[in-house]
Each structure stands twice: as C-alpha cells, then as structure tokens.
Amino acid sequence: MSVHPPFDPGTVEAVVFTVEKPFLALNTRQTDTEKSEHKGFAQLLTGCAAAMEWRGATV
C-alpha cells in the first residue's frame, strides 16, 4: 500500500518546467534553441518520473 497520493507526471511538468515562468529553470530560455532544450529536459525528467511510478518504485 502506497502512502503517496496519486502521481501525475504531466502535472509536475506543467507546474515545474513551464517555459514562461518555470519553478526550475534549466537555462535562460531566451532563444528558440534554449526554449526547445528546456522542453526536452522537462520531457526527459517527466519520463523518468513516470517510469518510476509505473514500476511502483519509491523515492
């Protein structure tokens, strides 16, 4: 039995990695390349979180 609430990686991505005003900025997001890089890292980290949740891993 898990003590954690249901986890939705998409919600985390939307809140933490939004390009306009992110909670966690991975670069300055000034150019299209930097914005794309930021989105890519956000998707990568979201995928990792989803994989951990899918396997039932605990952190």
BATORLO-146671 format. One record per residue (C-alpha): residue number from 1; residue in one letter; x, y, z. Coordinates in Angstrom, 2 decimals, decimal comma. Layout:
N
<node NUM 'a' <X Y Z>>
...
END
This chain:
59
<node 1 'm' <0,00 0,00 0,00>>
<node 2 's' <1,36 3,39 -1,01>>
<node 3 'v' <1,23 6,35 1,35>>
<node 4 'h' <1,76 8,80 -1,52>>
<node 5 'p' <-1,17 10,47 -3,27>>
<node 6 'p' <-1,76 9,59 -6,94>>
<node 7 'f' <1,07 10,93 -9,04>>
<node 8 'd' <0,64 12,51 -12,46>>
<node 9 'p' <3,98 13,31 -14,14>>
<node 10 'g' <2,20 15,54 -16,66>>
<node 11 't' <1,00 17,80 -13,86>>
<node 12 'v' <4,51 18,03 -12,44>>
<node 13 'e' <5,88 19,01 -15,84>>
<node 14 'a' <3,21 21,65 -16,28>>
<node 15 'v' <3,99 23,27 -12,93>>
<node 16 'v' <7,75 22,86 -12,57>>
<node 17 'f' <9,02 23,17 -16,13>>
<node 18 't' <6,68 25,64 -17,82>>
<node 19 'v' <8,66 27,73 -20,32>>
<node 20 'e' <7,09 31,08 -19,38>>
<node 21 'k' <7,69 31,04 -15,62>>
<node 22 'p' <9,27 27,75 -14,50>>
<node 23 'f' <9,80 26,70 -10,92>>
<node 24 'l' <13,02 25,03 -12,10>>
<node 25 'a' <14,82 26,86 -14,92>>
<node 26 'l' <17,40 24,80 -16,78>>
<node 27 'n' <18,68 27,74 -18,87>>
<node 28 't' <17,77 31,36 -19,67>>
<node 29 'r' <15,10 30,39 -22,26>>
<node 30 'q' <15,95 33,45 -24,36>>
<node 31 't' <16,34 31,81 -27,77>>
<node 32 'd' <14,22 29,22 -29,55>>
<node 33 't' <17,06 26,72 -29,07>>
<node 34 'e' <17,15 27,29 -25,31>>
<node 35 'k' <13,36 27,00 -25,08>>
<node 36 's' <13,49 23,74 -27,02>>
<node 37 'e' <16,31 22,46 -24,80>>
<node 38 'h' <14,29 23,36 -21,69>>
<node 39 'k' <11,24 21,49 -23,04>>
<node 40 'g' <13,38 18,47 -23,92>>
<node 41 'f' <14,88 18,20 -20,44>>
<node 42 'a' <11,40 18,65 -18,94>>
<node 43 'q' <10,09 15,76 -21,04>>
<node 44 'l' <13,09 13,60 -20,14>>
<node 45 'l' <12,65 14,18 -16,41>>
<node 46 't' <8,89 13,67 -16,68>>
<node 47 'g' <9,51 10,36 -18,45>>
<node 48 'c' <11,87 9,26 -15,68>>
<node 49 'a' <9,29 10,13 -13,05>>
<node 50 'a' <6,59 8,26 -14,96>>
<node 51 'a' <8,82 5,19 -15,28>>
<node 52 'm' <9,46 5,18 -11,54>>
<node 53 'e' <5,74 5,46 -10,82>>
<node 54 'w' <4,89 2,74 -13,32>>
<node 55 'r' <7,32 0,32 -11,72>>
<node 56 'g' <5,99 1,16 -8,28>>
<node 57 'a' <9,36 2,47 -7,11>>
<node 58 't' <9,54 4,59 -4,01>>
<node 59 'v' <11,87 7,52 -3,58>>
END
